[in-house]
Amino acid sequence: QVQLVESGGGLVQPGGSLRLSCEASGSISSIYAMGWYRQAPGKQRELVASITRFGSTDYADSVKGRFTISRDSARNTVALQMNSLKPEDTAVYYCSVATWGNPQPRYWGQGTQVTVSS
């Protein structure tokens, strides 16, 4: 089992920045990748960014150049730096963990709200 605790999020004006953080605990050795997904009202949950334990990253086209995912292996944390935020980035953001042998997320955080509005 892996437990995830998210922090960050909130209300920000368009063009602003926010930083999300997620700390993992439990069966750390089973983690292959960590990532962030988001779900806006009435829409499906979608991948925002992910990073493997080897440092390989993947981003949704809509956030490339604006968001940066990073990890701190010593602290078992992953962060998402979000810059140049747009109203369409408004969603609940979920931290996720994929384990070895399965690229799909197996564990999820509780979610944190990000609202981009003037």
matplotlib code that plots the C-alpha trace (Angstrom):
import matplotlib.pyplot as plt

x = [0.0, 1.1, -0.5, -0.4, -0.8, -1.1, -0.6, -0.8, -3.6, -6.0, -7.2, -5.0, -5.5, -4.8, -1.1, -0.2, 1.6, 1.0, 3.0, 1.5, 3.3, 2.6, 4.3, 4.3, 4.5, 4.2, 5.5, 7.9, 9.9, 6.8, 6.6, 7.6, 6.2, 4.4, 2.2, -0.6, -4.0, -6.8, -10.5, -12.7, -16.4, -18.2, -14.9, -12.9, -9.8, -6.7, -3.0, -1.2, 2.4, 4.3, 7.8, 9.4, 11.8, 14.5, 13.5, 11.7, 8.8, 5.7, 3.4, 0.0, 0.3, -1.9, 0.6, 4.0, 6.2, 4.1, 4.1, 7.1, 7.1, 10.0, 10.7, 12.7, 13.6, 15.0, 11.7, 9.5, 7.8, 6.7, 6.0, 4.1, 5.1, 2.4, 3.1, 1.2, -2.0, -5.2, -8.9, -9.0, -6.5, -9.2, -9.8, -9.3, -5.7, -4.9, -1.5, -1.0, 1.3, 2.0, 3.7, 6.2, 4.7, 1.6, 1.8, -1.7, -2.1, -2.9, -2.9, -4.5, -4.3, -7.4, -7.3, -6.7, -8.7, -7.0, -9.1, -7.8, -10.0, -9.9]
y = [0.0, 3.6, 6.6, 10.0, 13.4, 16.4, 20.1, 23.3, 24.4, 27.3, 30.4, 32.3, 34.9, 34.1, 34.3, 33.4, 30.5, 27.7, 24.8, 21.4, 18.9, 15.2, 13.0, 9.3, 6.8, 3.1, 0.7, 3.2, 0.5, -0.5, 3.0, 3.2, 6.6, 9.4, 11.9, 14.5, 14.1, 16.6, 16.5, 19.5, 19.5, 17.5, 16.2, 13.0, 12.8, 13.5, 13.2, 16.5, 15.3, 12.2, 11.3, 7.9, 6.9, 7.2, 10.8, 10.4, 12.9, 13.2, 16.2, 16.9, 19.1, 21.7, 22.3, 21.9, 24.9, 26.1, 23.2, 21.4, 18.1, 17.2, 14.7, 14.4, 10.8, 11.4, 12.8, 10.6, 13.7, 14.9, 18.5, 20.3, 23.9, 25.6, 28.9, 31.1, 29.6, 29.8, 29.6, 26.3, 24.9, 25.0, 21.5, 19.1, 17.9, 14.4, 12.9, 9.4, 6.5, 3.7, 0.6, -1.7, -3.6, -1.4, 2.0, 3.0, 4.7, 2.4, 4.8, 8.2, 11.2, 12.9, 15.7, 19.4, 22.2, 24.6, 27.6, 30.1, 33.2, 36.9]
z = [0.0, -0.7, 0.9, -0.7, 1.0, -1.2, -0.4, -2.2, -4.5, -4.0, -5.9, -8.2, -10.9, -14.6, -15.3, -11.7, -10.3, -7.9, -6.6, -5.6, -3.6, -2.8, -0.2, -0.5, 2.4, 2.8, 0.2, -1.4, -3.2, -5.2, -6.8, -10.5, -11.3, -9.7, -11.4, -11.4, -12.9, -13.0, -13.3, -14.2, -13.7, -16.3, -17.8, -17.5, -15.4, -17.5, -17.1, -16.4, -15.9, -14.7, -13.7, -13.4, -10.7, -13.4, -14.0, -17.3, -17.6, -19.6, -20.0, -21.4, -24.5, -22.8, -20.0, -21.8, -21.3, -18.3, -15.8, -14.4, -12.5, -10.2, -7.5, -4.4, -3.9, -0.5, 0.8, -1.4, -2.8, -6.1, -6.9, -9.8, -10.4, -12.4, -14.1, -16.5, -15.2, -17.3, -16.3, -18.2, -15.7, -13.0, -11.7, -8.9, -9.1, -7.9, -7.1, -8.4, -8.1, -10.7, -9.5, -11.2, -14.1, -14.5, -16.1, -15.0, -11.6, -8.7, -5.8, -5.6, -3.3, -2.0, -4.5, -4.2, -5.8, -8.1, -9.2, -11.8, -11.8, -11.7]

ax = plt.figure().add_subplot(projection="3d")
ax.plot(x, y, z, "-o")
ax.set_aspect("equal")
plt.show()
